[in-house]
Amino acid sequence: MLIVLPPSETKAPGGEHPAITWEELSFPTLDAPRRAIAADLVQVCSAEPDRAREVLGLSEKLRPEVEANAVLESAPTMPALLRYTGVLYDALDAPTLGDAAWERLAIGSALFGLLSARDRIPHYRLSGGTKLPHGAEVPTMKKRWGKAISAVLGEVATEEMVVDLRSGTYQQLGRCPQAVTVRVESVQPDGSRKVVSHFNKHYKGQLARALAQADGEATSLDDAVDLSRAAGFTVEAPATNSREITLVV
């Protein structure tokens, strides 16, 4: 089972490991687009920091993020699962997970496409909705990744079940039709349902933690539902041929 998490805009600073070694990252078929996107990101952030801030949608207060991008290829690194911070990663609490749980986790990324939990990466800032200049063109991240991420996830899905917890923006960079996805809904006082938005990341982080630590191995949608229920979650399987399960909170 591979649980694919979304990235986060906020990231832990620094790192205890040397600069990134592209050849050591997981999913090596993504190497070419990774390097091309990184080169363009470094270029605009080092040569045109004011333009870069506009491209990245950052306020003046976040100028240090542009400066971090400019040196991302020489900056120190840390495991990806510790680099990302925020609501989902607080709920996941990666430092307290065992080795086996780490092996079940991956992260989608606009810069790296797909990372394993242990891949060492630098601090950077690039969202899935950014249009990053490439020569005279300004392509979307979806166009830049093309079918590369989908191909990797499709290959993984032939060997193990993929649980895709990425947000819509990152799913668009590389969809995996075979994956199980999760919808989070809350029950209203009148009994109706409402899609959870504000705490969506929190609940997905909790679910990811439970599935990563589960004793059993999930090979089907039904297995994912059973493991989630065994961990104490209220989960509904889809009534149709959909592969989207509903987490009721």
BAPA-685712 format. One record per atom (N, C-alpha, C, CB): x, y, z; residue in one letter. Coordinates in steps of 0.001 Angstrom, whole numbers, plus 500000, padded with zeros to 6 digits. Glycine has a CB too. Layout:
XYZA/...
This chain:
500840498808500000M/500000500000500000M/500880501250500000M/499047500001501223M/500595502162499072L/501294503445499026L/500279504560499249L/502042503635497666L/500529505359500283I/499644506476500631I/500306507758500140I/499362506535502188I/499668508429499192V/500253509627498591V/499669510869499239V/500013509653497067V/500527511636499884L/500107512842500593L/500275514073499711L/500906513007501892L/499512515128500009P/499771516398499329P/500998517051499953P/498535517347499415P/501637517979499256P/502736518721499875P/502143519831500743P/503705519311498791P/502973520683501275S/502476521859501990S/503307523057501572S/502529521654503540S/502710524237501596E/503460525436501263E/504496525733502341E/502516526629501084E/504151525466503592T/505100525714504675T/506041524524504817T/504359525982506009T/507289524834505104K/508307523780505207K/509280524088506333K/509068523624503876K/509814523041506917A/510818523205507968A/512095523763507341A/511100521848508700A/512786524669508029P/514020525247507486P/515216524328507704P/514290526606508123P/516308524659507032G/517573523972507286G/517620522537506823G/517869524008508720G/518404521752507527G/518597520352507179G/519952519870507655G/518459520146505673G/520053518588507961E/521293518023508491E/522064517223507455E/520992517147509675E/521549517172506231H/522196516375505189H/522728517269504065H/521211515337504620H/523656516765503254P/524238517561502158P/523195517945501113P/525373516784501487P/523641518730500157A/522765519201499076A/522140518035498319A/523548520090498106A/521073518333497635I/520309517311496933I/521137516566495896I/519116517934496270I/520947515261495845T/521537514416494814T/520378513871493996T/522424513252495428T/520182514419492827W/519003514078492030W/518926512589491734W/519007514857490730W/520077511972491493E/520083510560491120E/519619509648492250E/521466510155490682E/519623510145493475E/519243509308494610E/517747509382494935E/520045509709495824E/517021510279494291L/515590510392494561L/514840509171494022L/515025511685493938L/513775508819494699S/512926507717494237S/512232508093492928S/511878507348495314S/511682507104492258F/510944507292491004F/511820508014489963F/509638508097491262F/512941507406489572P/513935508049488703P/513433508455487322P/515083507141488532P/512330507901486860T/511819508317485550T/511343509768485567T/510674507400485112T/511211510342486751L/510804511747486872L/512001512692486889L/509977511945488135L/513201512159486714D/514417512960486863D/514475514143485889D/515635512079486663D/514169513913484631A/514292514980483631A/513374516165483923A/513987514431482250A/512070515964484129P/511231517126484452P/511612517773485775P/509776516719484494P/512034516987486754R/512469517564488032R/513595518566487803R/512932516452489006R/514606518140487083R/515775518987486862R/515420520227486045R/516875518195486158R/514563520054485050A/514178521184484201A/513391522225484998A/513344520693483003A/512455521758485803I/511651522684486619I/512548523375487647I/510485521929487334I/513441522617488278A/514350523203489267A/515238524264488632A/515215522113489913A/515746523982487439A/516624524938486757A/515893526243486476A/517157524341485447A/514651526143486031D/513870527352485744D/513529528102487030D/512579526992484988D/513253527360488091L/512923527987489368L/514136528727489929L/512426526932490376L/515295528093489888V/516527528730490362V/516841529966489519V/517712527731490315V/516675529851488211Q/516988530951487302Q/516173532197487607Q/516751530526485870Q/514869532063487662V/514028533242487870V/514206533809489271V/512560532898487631V/514430532949490253C/514557533429491635C/515911534088491896C/514355532273492610C/516944533672491177S/518264534273491367S/518465535506490497S/519347533255491067S/517932535459489260A/518155536568488327A/517095537662488421A/518199536042486918A/515870537285488740E/514773538260488781E/513908538036490023E/513907538164487498E/514443538307491210P/513705538010492444P/512347538704492552P/514537538397493619P/512243539929492043D/510951540620492111D/509919539948491215D/511109542092491712D/510354539572490022R/509461538847489120R/509106537498489705R/510102538674487738R/510092536842490310A/509858535530490903A/508804535602491989A/511150534961491469A/508866536642492789R/507886536794493866R/506475536900493289R/508210538036494726R/506326537599492164E/505025537716491501E/504594536380490910E/505074538786490401E/505540535689490273V/505238534385489668V/504760533397490722V/506475533824488945V/505397533428491883L/505070532491492953L/503900532948493811L/506270532278493823L/503430534168493580G/502296534682494347G/502636534961495793G/501160533716494286G/503839535480496034L/504302535707497399L/504322537187497751L/505686535114497588L/504030537491498983S/504105538862499466S/505561539229499737S/503247539045500742S/505811540512499951E/507161540963500268E/507680540280501528E/507191542484500440E/506787540003502451K/507158539346503698K/507774537972503444K/505940539212504606K/507383537346502324L/507862535998502015L/509014535997501017L/506727535162501474L/509694537113500864R/510853537186499983R/511914536121500325R/511471538578500062R/512101535772501612P/513074534709501909P/512786533391501195P/513112534463503390P/511534533149500824E/511220531937500082E/511845531983498691E/509701531748499981E/511849533173498090V/512496533348496790V/513997533110496927V/512217534765496219V/514577533644497984E/516009533473498229E/516351531996498447E/516447534307499450E/515465531270499117A/515690529831499321A/515660529086497994A/514633529246500278A/514723529448497120N/514650528806495801N/515923529030494996N/513448529332495021N/516503530224495128A/517696530565494345A/518874529649494656A/518092532008494604A/518903529088495852V/520045528237496253V/519620526807496555V/520741528828497480V/518468526398496033L/517931525082496421L/518846523925496043L/516580524872495781L/519663524088495006E/520523522979494593E/521779522835495459E/520926523162493151E/522074523840496268S/523235523751497146S/522854523776498618S/524191524879496852S/521566523912498909A/521084524014500288A/521091522648500970A/519668524613500318A/521146522629502299P/521084521356503030P/519724520699502850P/521371521573504529P/519663519417503076T/518433518657502864T/518010517907504117T/518612517680501715T/516776517431504088M/516245516552505132M/515190515654504491M/515640517377506334M/514805514548505137P/513780513670504564P/512497514444504256P/513475512508505523P/511912514147503122A/510725514879502672A/509610514870503711A/510213514288501374A/509422513756504389L/508325513654505347L/508522514589506541L/508189512218505830L/509762515014506778L/510042515967507853L/510130517398507321L/511345515593508565L/510377517543506023R/510474518877505432R/509117519578505417R/511032518787504010R/508070518861505058Y/506748519473504957Y/506130519637506344Y/505825518625504055Y/505470520782506548T/504844521076507832T/503393521494507602T/505624522187508589T/502702521870508668G/501323522309508519G/500334521336509135G/501001522504507068G/499060521601508913V/497972520881509571V/498027519379509330V/496648521416509101V/498128518960508069L/498136517524507769L/499346516848508404L/498135517288506247L/500494517485508294Y/501717516867508816Y/501785516904510336Y/502933517560508241Y/501118517865510947D/500998517851512412D/500185516637512853D/500336519163512928D/499087516368512126A/498234515223512466A/498946513898512175A/496908515293511683A/499749513878511139L/500498512671510785L/501569512355511829L/501144512833509403L/502231513399512343D/503266513259513380D/504330512250512960D/502634512827514718D/504962512538511834A/505935511615511243A/507051511161512168A/506537512246510065A/507615512040513026P/508729511588513868P/508386510423514792P/509218512730514695P/507104510211515061T/506713509126515959T/506287507861515210T/505585509588516855T/506365507878513890L/506008506701513098L/507176505727513021L/505571507115511687L/506861504454512945G/507884503435512793G/508385503346511359G/507349502093513238G/509459502599511151D/510067502470509829D/509098501921508790D/511280501578509908D/508294500943509178A/507363500329508227A/506334501341507742A/506655499125508867A/505890502229508627A/504917503255508253A/505522504233507248A/504425504012509500A/506780504593507453W/507448505504506524W/507491504914505117W/508870505815507010W/507667503610505021E/507763502966503709E/506449503028502937E/508192501520503871E/505356503252503631R/504050503308502971R/503664504715502533R/502990502765503890R/504500505705502817L/504135507094502571L/504942507723501439L/504316507899503831L/504253508527500643A/504884509283499566A/504234510668499535A/504738508544498177A/504873511607498839I/504350512971498763I/504337513428497313I/505191513940499632I/503210513996496875G/503132514623495567G/503755516010495661G/501660514701495065G/504345516502494587S/505050517783494645S/505099518425493267S/506475517596495195S/504954519752493229A/505061520470491960A/506488520441491436A/504592521916492121A/507465520465492328L/508876520455491922L/509406519050491664L/509721521124492983L/509045518102492516F/509633516765492428F/508699515706491842F/510071516329493786F/507450516043491630G/506496515092491059G/505982514114492080G/507123514342489925G/506840513222492526L/506488512240493538L/507753511884494303L/505832510971492902L/507641511855495625L/508772511566496496L/508423510454497461L/509202512816497261L/509397509643497809S/509197508738498926S/509452509523500201S/510129507484498828S/508988509001501323A/509093509720502589A/510532510034502955A/508452508919503695A/511472509167502584R/512870509328502993R/513726510114502003R/513480507985503202R/513192510464500865D/513967511251499906D/514394512568500547D/513146511513498616D/515662512907500419R/516176514125501041R/516046515313500097R/517639513939501457R/515335516339500553I/515072517503499706I/515388518799500455I/513603517504499233I/515662519879499716P/515931521168500339P/514638521938500592P/516873521993499463P/514777523044501282H/513652523975501430H/513400524614500065H/513946525075502535H/512140524720499668Y/511792525363498397Y/510371525873498479Y/511953524383497202Y/509957526645497488R/508574527114497429R/508105527078495984R/508438528548498019R/507157526224495678L/506568526117494349L/505258525359494478L/507537525408493346L/504171525985494114S/502861525339494245S/502415524727492924S/501815526347494734S/501453523848493013G/500953523172491827G/500224524070490857G/500060522083492227G/499787525244491318G/499064526165490444G/499945527223489810G/497979526831491209G/501251527152490048T/502179528156489522T/502421527967488028T/503509528095490276T/502553529085487304K/502981529068485911K/504418529568485899K/502040529952484986K/505348528640485803L/506764528949485917L/507363529220484537L/507511527798486613L/508011530392484373P/508598530718483061P/509596529665482596P/509284532077483117P/509507529334481311H/510433528387480679H/510786528978479328H/509805526931480538H/511911529715479284G/512247530438478065G/511206531517477801G/512345529473476864G/510661531529476596A/509636532518476240A/508237532065476636A/509676532798474747A/508118530833477101E/506809530293477465E/506568530397478967E/506690528836477015E/505291530317479328V/504912530294480749V/503920529149480937V/504288531680481216V/504383527908480871P/503475526754480933P/502970526486482346P/504172525514480402P/501839525823482425T/501318525393483722T/502138524216484220T/499815525015483626T/502045523959485516M/502745522798486052M/502148521502485494M/502684522798487591M/500865521506485248K/500217520326484659K/500821520007483296K/498696520550484526K/501047521036482491K/501629520829481169K/503073520360481290K/501555522118480336K/503786520916482252R/505197520559482404R/505367519101482825R/505866521476483427R/504456518602483633W/504577517211484069W/503987516236483057W/503897517027485410W/503073516710482232G/502511515834481212G/501939514555481804G/503564515493480185G/502365513409481280K/501869512115481746K/502866511404482669K/501550511228480553K/503941512109483040A/505024511448483775A/504588510923485134A/506174512401483957A/503890511754485918I/503478511330487260I/502424510226487167I/502928512532488067I/501482510391486253S/500442509362486073S/501064508017485717S/499444509785484975S/502111508052484890A/502775506802484486A/503413506117485689A/503844507079483406A/504060506901486546V/504703506326487729V/503662505736488673V/505540507389488460V/502603506486488958L/501571505990489862L/500846504787489267L/500570507099490184L/500648504805487962G/500005503671487309G/500828502406487450G/499769503972485845G/502145502551487354E/503031501396487519E/502994500881488951E/504467501762487129E/502992501814489918V/502903501409491324V/501601500659491567V/503000502638492261V/500514501161490972A/499188500586491201A/499051499179490650A/498137501465490587A/499948498750489759T/499895497374489268T/500440496393490297T/500675497247487965T/501188496919491283E/501814496055492278E/501231496207493670E/503274496329492330E/500685497363493970E/500103497600495290E/499017498663495198E/501190498027496300E/498172498712496223M/497094499681496228M/497628501079496521M/496032499289497251M/497113502061495796V/497476503455496007V/496305504177496653V/497879504136494673V/496559504844497774V/495561505697498419V/496004507132498166V/495420505386499976V/495234507850497377D/495630509185496939D/494931510242497791D/495300509391495443D/495692510871498685L/495142511909499556L/495528513306499080L/495620511700500989L/496052513424497879R/496419514738497362R/495190515608497129R/497209514595496066R/495385516909497210S/494316517847496883S/494125517866495372S/494635519273497420S/493030518479494928G/492710518500493508G/493816519077492641G/491464519278493292G/494446520140493102T/495516520781492332T/496637519806492032T/496067521989493082T/496997518988493009Y/498114518063492821Y/497692516779492137Y/498748517740494147Y/496438516383492273Q/495952515245491501Q/495982515563490009Q/494527514862491939Q/495722516823489663Q/495729517219488254Q/497119517132487626Q/495198518631488114Q/498156517190488441L/499514517081487894L/499816515662487437L/500544517521488933L/499020514698487925G/499230513313487530G/498202512426488184G/500637512849487888G/497108512210487506R/496021511420488090R/496354509933488081R/494714511668487331R/495727509234488994C/495884507777489072C/494481507183489191C/496806507345490297C/493861506821488077P/492482506310488101P/492307505075488977P/492036505986486701P/493376504302489169Q/493282503076489961Q/493300503350491468Q/494422502140489599Q/493653504563491861A/493827504879493280A/492504505022494021A/494624506151493429A/492549504749495305V/491433505032496207V/491600506473496687V/491387504014497423V/490552507273496575T/490593508650497056T/489637508789498235T/490228509653495922T/489764509899498957V/488989510087500186V/488283511433500183V/489894509973501416V/487016511399500506R/486195512605500650R/485838512729502134R/484889512542499739R/486018513904502707V/485736514106504129V/484441514903504270V/486918514840504839V/483464514332504987E/482179514994505204E/481840515029506693E/481063514280504417E/481123516074507071S/480639516175508452S/479120516080508444S/481108517509509124S/478565515572509536V/477111515449509680V/476583516715510354V/476725514169510508V/475631517368509705Q/475050518599510229Q/473935518279511236Q/474502519473509074Q/473530519255512057P/472476519033513056P/471175518475512469P/472180520327513767P/470879518847511229D/469650518358510605D/469840517003509921D/469146519371509596D/471021516438510080G/471284515129509487G/471880515170508094G/470034514355509443G/471944516348507500S/472522516467506162S/474046516399506232S/472074517784505492S/474675516278505092R/476131516171505020R/476729517445504418R/476544514935504186R/477930517758504850K/478659518906504308K/480118518514504138K/478523520158505235K/480674518834502972V/482083518529502732V/482938519382503661V/482467518776501240V/483855518745504343V/484731519455505275V/485833520150504488V/485336518483506332V/486020521428504730S/487080522166504052S/488180522573505026S/486508523401503361S/487812523258506094H/488809523819507006H/489659522730507671H/488118524661508076H/489022521665508149F/489758520613508859F/490040519393507981F/488982520182510087F/489849519547506669N/490065518443505741N/491466517854505883N/489839518910504310N/492470518718505928K/493856518254506023K/494121517530507340K/494816519431505877K/493513518027508401H/493712517396509710H/493218515948509696H/492982518195510810H/492016515738509192Y/491451514388509184Y/492205513466508225Y/489973514440508802Y/492640514003507102K/493412513174506175K/494766512806506775K/493608513903504834K/495340513717507551G/496589513397508233G/496399512284509243G/497147514627508919G/495283512330509975Q/494987511275510944Q/494765509936510241Q/493752511647511779Q/494030509974509122L/493759508737508381L/495052508163507800L/492735508994507253L/495885509032507256A/497158508574506696A/498004507896507771A/497933509755506074A/498022508466508947R/498785507878510049R/498251506489510394R/498733508792511287R/496928506378510488A/496321505093510847A/496602504027509793A/494811505253511034A/496457504374508518L/496692503404507454L/498166503029507370L/496213503959506114L/499046504007507566A/500481503727507500A/500905502768508600A/501283505021507599A/500236502850509747Q/500598502009510893Q/499808500717510973Q/500408502773512160Q/498832500538510082A/497969499360510158A/498760498068510055A/496922499406509064A/498364497079510848D/499033495781510819D/498764495040509519D/498589494934511997D/497533495181509011G/497182494481507786G/497627495229506550G/495704494248507731G/497655494531505423E/498021495127504149E/496766495266503298E/499100494277503421E/496520496454502776A/495345496688501942A/495697496469500475A/494793498114502160A/494920495643499798T/495133495408498375T/493911495792497549T/495484493951498134T/492850496249498218S/491625496623497513S/490940497764498252S/490670495410497379S/489944498331497602L/489171499400498229L/488505498905499504L/488117499943497258L/487974497702499468D/487326497140500659D/488313496990501808D/486696495783500335D/489542496618501487D/490566496502502524D/490838497859503157D/491864495916501943D/490892498904502341A/491148500248502854A/490029500684503792A/491295501250501698A/488808500359503415V/487660500673504267V/487758499905505582V/486333500339503545V/488061498627505511D/488141497793506721D/489251498266507660D/488377496325506339D/490418498594507104L/491527499064507944L/491190500399508594L/492816499193507115L/490501501262507856S/490101502564508405S/489111502386509544S/489487503450507309S/488159501493509362R/487167501246510421R/487830500604511632R/486023500343509901R/488760499706511389A/489458499051512499A/490236500063513335A/490407497970511968A/490650501183512703A/491391502229513406A/490464503213514106A/492289502972512437A/489136502985513996G/488188503826514707G/487520504901513871G/488866504462515829G/487759504914512566F/487147505921511700F/485795505435511182F/488079506257510521F/484899506384510949T/483627506078510305T/483814506306508814T/482453506956510882T/483819505219508074V/484115505285506646V/483028504571505862V/485496504670506340V/482610505190504764E/481596504593503899E/482211504265502549E/480383505538503730E/481960503071502083A/482418502686500752A/481484503301499712A/482472501133500604A/481957503554498513P/481092504126497476P/479995503149497065P/481921504522496253P/478847503698496727A/477717502859496323A/477796502503494839A/476392503569496622A/478621503210494090T/478735502977492646T/480115502418492336T/478482504287491842T/480522502558491089N/481841502090490684N/482950503080491028N/481851501815489205N/482595504142491718S/483582505132492138S/484619504496493062S/482893506317492840S/485809505062493101R/486850504598494012R/487092505636495113R/488160504313493237R/486093506482495339E/486184507503496389E/485413507047497618E/485644508866495887E/486131506860498729I/485456506509499984I/485186507783500758I/486308505514500835I/484219507732501647T/483822508904502427T/484208508707503887T/482302509164502299T/484959509654504405L/485332509681505824L/484358510626506511L/486842510140506039L/483541510098507422V/482507510900508084V/483027511326509467V/481158510091508212V/483010512631509700V/483551513153510959V/482504514001511683V/484827513989510697V/
